[in-house]
Amino acid sequence: MKILYTPSDILWIKNVTNKEGGQAYMNLSSNNFILHFPNKHSTKNIFKPDVDDIILIRQKINGIPAFTHLVTPIDNERVDDNRTLFRFGRRVKVIAKTDLTNFIPVSSTLWKRVKFSGISWGDACEIENISSIGNSDELKLDIWLRFSKHFDPSEEESVNITTTLINEIYDTNPELTVVEGKLKLVLHYAKERNNKIVILKKQQAIKNKSLYCEVCGFSFQKTYDAIFIECHHLTPIGISGERETKLNDLALVCSNCHRMLHKKFDDKYLLIEQLKKRLK
């Protein structure tokens, strides 16, 4: 079965270099290639990325720090490429790749705030372990979107589903409420709700085949053949104030249940489990 990749699969970052050519892995004739590791990392670090984990490749192009590839290991074999310093490698396939005229400068992305000084050249570093990473979900979605024009044609389904979710978020407003007094529409966007985490939540559900309402079980996908669901913030932002929202802070719900979660019963909003009991 074909793997559906999402931004949440971007788990590793790897700095690469080629002192002789000035760039690495840019002139590929195949979708698969050997991603080389320094000899000192060829026993443990080389095997840390799992098959289907996405590795973000960073290098300097004409002296400019840039992102150039999204790749994933295709097996767990170590390849001896008979080189001097970077002798061993893993076979990877290209998920997305730029060329020398349209590489992605790090300075043009949200990643410009990340300090890469602690990442060894040639090492595969787990993104979550970077001390300055901040909101990694936001960074993963940002770099996925930057690569949107550079995905391999074989990954068309992954790209299309992500695009569908993004369009859904920005074209629909699932959390309408009305402020009494002056009639004014607000979404919890009044405090700049971050839509990127919502997209990631839905992508996770698609990958786990759990794109259905967490209250009543309704599935837009099964009923209408539509990749659609609404996203509910378990703690209203108006109550909690400014905070960092994580995937576990969100619930996927159908339109009907979502409206009921935003309706007060006895002057209180219902929790997911409370609405389930009322439904039964």
C-alpha positions as CSV (number, residue, x, y, z in Angstrom):
1,M,0.0,0.0,0.0
2,K,1.3,3.4,-0.9
3,I,2.5,5.6,2.0
4,L,0.7,8.9,2.5
5,Y,3.3,11.4,3.7
6,T,2.4,14.5,5.7
7,P,4.4,17.4,7.2
8,S,4.4,15.5,10.6
9,D,6.6,12.9,9.0
10,I,9.5,15.4,8.7
11,L,11.4,14.1,11.7
12,W,15.1,14.6,10.9
13,I,17.3,17.3,9.5
14,K,20.7,16.5,7.9
15,N,23.4,19.0,7.0
16,V,25.4,17.9,3.9
17,T,28.3,19.3,1.9
18,N,30.4,18.6,-1.1
19,K,33.7,20.6,-1.0
20,E,34.7,19.6,-4.5
21,G,31.4,20.4,-6.3
22,G,30.1,23.1,-4.0
23,Q,26.8,21.3,-3.6
24,A,25.5,17.8,-2.9
25,Y,22.9,15.6,-4.5
26,M,21.7,18.3,-6.9
27,N,22.4,16.6,-10.2
28,L,20.6,13.4,-9.8
29,S,19.6,11.1,-12.6
30,S,17.4,8.9,-10.5
31,N,14.7,9.3,-7.8
32,N,16.8,7.1,-5.5
33,F,20.3,7.8,-4.3
34,I,22.7,7.0,-1.5
35,L,22.7,9.5,1.3
36,H,26.2,9.5,2.8
37,F,27.2,9.8,6.4
38,P,30.6,10.6,8.0
39,N,32.5,7.5,8.9
40,K,32.2,8.3,12.6
41,H,28.4,8.2,12.3
42,S,28.2,5.1,10.2
43,T,27.4,2.6,12.9
44,K,24.6,4.2,15.0
45,N,23.5,7.5,13.6
46,I,23.1,6.2,10.1
47,F,20.3,3.9,11.2
48,K,18.3,6.3,13.4
49,P,15.9,7.5,10.7
50,D,13.4,4.8,10.1
51,V,12.0,3.8,6.7
52,D,9.4,6.4,5.7
53,D,10.7,9.0,8.1
54,I,11.3,12.2,6.1
55,I,14.8,13.8,6.3
56,L,15.1,17.5,5.5
57,I,18.4,18.2,3.8
58,R,20.2,21.5,4.5
59,Q,23.3,22.6,2.7
60,K,25.0,25.7,1.3
61,I,24.4,26.7,-2.3
62,N,26.8,29.4,-3.6
63,G,27.5,30.1,0.1
64,I,23.8,30.5,1.0
65,P,22.3,28.2,3.6
66,A,19.5,26.4,1.9
67,F,17.0,23.6,2.0
68,T,17.2,21.4,-1.1
69,H,15.6,18.0,-0.5
70,L,13.0,16.0,1.4
71,V,14.0,12.3,1.3
72,T,13.2,9.1,3.1
73,P,15.1,5.8,3.6
74,I,13.8,2.9,1.6
75,D,15.4,0.1,3.6
76,N,17.6,-0.6,6.6
77,E,20.7,-1.6,4.8
78,R,24.0,0.2,5.1
79,V,25.7,0.7,1.8
80,D,29.5,0.7,1.4
81,D,30.2,3.2,-1.3
82,N,34.0,2.8,-1.1
83,R,34.7,6.5,-0.3
84,T,37.3,7.9,1.9
85,L,35.6,10.2,4.5
86,F,31.9,9.5,3.7
87,R,32.2,5.8,3.0
88,F,28.8,4.5,4.1
89,G,25.3,5.6,3.4
90,R,21.6,4.7,3.2
91,R,19.5,4.3,0.1
92,V,16.8,7.0,0.1
93,K,14.1,8.1,-2.3
94,V,13.3,11.7,-3.2
95,I,10.0,13.1,-1.8
96,A,10.8,16.6,-3.0
97,K,13.8,18.3,-4.5
98,T,14.7,21.7,-5.7
99,D,17.4,22.5,-8.3
100,L,20.3,25.0,-8.3
101,T,18.1,27.9,-9.6
102,N,15.2,27.6,-7.1
103,F,16.6,26.2,-3.9
104,I,14.9,27.4,-0.7
105,P,17.0,29.9,1.3
106,V,16.8,29.2,5.1
107,S,16.4,32.9,5.6
108,S,13.1,32.9,3.7
109,T,11.5,30.4,6.0
110,L,10.4,30.2,9.6
111,W,13.5,28.1,10.2
112,K,15.7,31.2,10.1
113,R,15.1,31.5,13.9
114,V,16.5,28.0,14.6
115,K,20.1,27.8,15.7
116,F,21.8,25.1,13.7
117,S,25.2,25.5,15.4
118,G,24.8,22.3,17.5
119,I,24.1,20.1,14.5
120,S,27.2,18.3,13.2
121,W,27.7,18.3,9.4
122,G,26.7,14.9,8.0
123,D,24.8,13.9,11.2
124,A,21.1,13.1,11.1
125,C,19.6,15.2,13.9
126,E,16.1,14.6,15.3
127,I,14.2,17.9,14.8
128,E,12.5,17.6,18.2
129,N,15.9,17.5,19.9
130,I,17.1,20.9,18.6
131,S,17.1,23.1,21.6
132,S,16.0,26.2,19.7
133,I,13.3,24.5,17.7
134,G,10.3,26.1,19.3
135,N,7.0,25.1,17.6
136,S,8.2,22.2,15.5
137,D,4.7,21.6,14.0
138,E,4.6,25.1,12.5
139,L,8.1,24.7,11.1
140,K,7.3,21.3,9.5
141,L,4.2,22.7,7.8
142,D,6.2,25.8,6.7
143,I,8.9,23.8,5.0
144,W,6.3,21.4,3.4
145,L,4.6,24.4,1.8
146,R,7.9,25.8,0.6
147,F,8.6,22.5,-1.2
148,S,5.0,22.4,-2.7
149,K,6.2,23.1,-6.2
150,H,9.1,20.6,-6.0
151,F,7.5,17.3,-5.0
152,D,8.2,14.2,-7.0
153,P,5.2,13.3,-9.2
154,S,4.8,10.0,-7.4
155,E,3.8,12.0,-4.2
156,E,0.9,13.7,-5.9
157,E,-1.6,12.2,-3.5
158,S,0.2,13.4,-0.4
159,V,0.4,16.9,-1.8
160,N,-3.2,17.0,-3.0
161,I,-4.6,16.0,0.4
162,T,-2.5,18.5,2.2
163,T,-3.6,21.2,-0.2
164,T,-7.3,20.2,0.3
165,L,-6.9,20.6,4.1
166,I,-5.2,23.9,3.8
167,N,-7.9,25.3,1.5
168,E,-10.6,23.9,3.8
169,I,-9.2,25.8,6.8
170,Y,-8.8,29.1,5.0
171,D,-12.1,28.9,3.1
172,T,-14.4,27.8,6.0
173,N,-14.9,29.2,9.4
174,P,-16.1,26.3,11.6
175,E,-16.2,28.1,15.0
176,L,-18.7,31.0,14.5
177,T,-19.9,32.7,17.7
178,V,-21.7,36.0,18.2
179,V,-20.8,38.7,20.7
180,E,-23.9,40.2,22.3
181,G,-24.2,44.0,22.2
182,K,-22.5,45.0,19.0
183,L,-23.3,42.3,16.5
184,K,-19.9,41.0,15.5
185,L,-18.7,37.7,14.0
186,V,-15.7,36.2,15.8
187,L,-14.0,32.9,15.3
188,H,-11.6,32.4,18.1
189,Y,-9.4,34.1,15.5
190,A,-9.9,37.2,17.5
191,K,-6.8,36.2,19.3
192,E,-5.0,34.9,16.2
193,R,-5.8,31.2,16.3
194,N,-3.0,29.3,14.5
195,N,-4.5,27.3,11.6
196,K,-1.4,25.3,10.9
197,I,-1.9,23.1,13.9
198,V,-5.4,22.3,12.7
199,I,-4.1,21.2,9.4
200,L,-1.6,18.9,11.1
201,K,-4.3,17.4,13.3
202,K,-6.4,16.5,10.3
203,Q,-3.3,15.1,8.4
204,Q,-2.6,12.9,11.4
205,A,-6.2,11.6,11.4
206,I,-6.0,10.8,7.6
207,K,-2.8,8.9,8.1
208,N,-4.3,7.0,11.0
209,K,-7.6,6.4,9.2
210,S,-9.5,8.2,12.0
211,L,-11.0,11.1,10.1
212,Y,-14.4,10.9,11.9
213,C,-16.3,12.8,14.6
214,E,-15.0,12.1,18.1
215,V,-18.4,12.6,19.5
216,C,-20.9,10.8,17.2
217,G,-18.6,8.9,14.9
218,F,-19.9,10.5,11.7
219,S,-17.5,10.3,8.7
220,F,-17.7,12.8,5.9
221,Q,-15.2,10.6,4.0
222,K,-17.4,7.5,4.2
223,T,-20.7,9.3,3.6
224,Y,-19.8,11.9,1.0
225,D,-16.3,10.7,-0.1
226,A,-15.0,14.1,1.0
227,I,-11.9,14.7,3.1
228,F,-13.5,17.0,5.5
229,I,-13.9,17.4,9.3
230,E,-14.0,20.3,11.7
231,C,-11.6,20.9,14.5
232,H,-12.5,21.9,18.0
233,H,-10.1,23.4,20.6
234,L,-10.8,21.6,23.8
235,T,-9.9,24.7,25.9
236,P,-11.4,27.8,24.4
237,I,-8.7,30.4,23.7
238,G,-10.9,33.1,25.1
239,I,-10.7,31.3,28.5
240,S,-7.1,30.3,28.5
241,G,-5.6,33.3,26.9
242,E,-2.3,33.1,24.9
243,R,-0.8,29.6,24.9
244,E,1.0,27.1,22.7
245,T,-1.6,24.7,21.3
246,K,-0.6,21.0,20.8
247,L,-2.2,18.3,18.8
248,N,-3.7,16.7,21.9
249,D,-5.5,20.0,22.6
250,L,-7.7,19.5,19.6
251,A,-10.6,17.2,18.8
252,L,-12.0,16.4,15.3
253,V,-15.8,16.7,15.2
254,C,-18.7,16.9,12.7
255,S,-20.4,20.2,12.0
256,N,-23.5,19.4,14.2
257,C,-21.5,18.3,17.2
258,H,-19.2,21.3,16.8
259,R,-22.1,23.7,17.0
260,M,-23.3,21.9,20.2
261,L,-19.8,22.2,21.8
262,H,-20.0,25.9,21.2
263,K,-23.5,26.2,22.7
264,K,-24.0,26.8,26.4
265,F,-26.1,24.4,28.5
266,D,-27.0,25.9,31.9
267,D,-24.5,28.7,31.1
268,K,-21.6,26.2,30.5
269,Y,-20.0,24.7,27.5
270,L,-20.0,20.9,27.3
271,L,-16.9,18.8,27.2
272,I,-16.5,16.0,24.5
273,E,-17.5,13.3,27.0
274,Q,-20.5,15.3,28.3
275,L,-21.8,15.8,24.8
276,K,-21.4,12.1,24.1
277,K,-23.6,11.3,27.1
278,R,-26.2,13.8,26.0
279,L,-26.2,12.3,22.5
280,K,-26.8,8.8,23.9
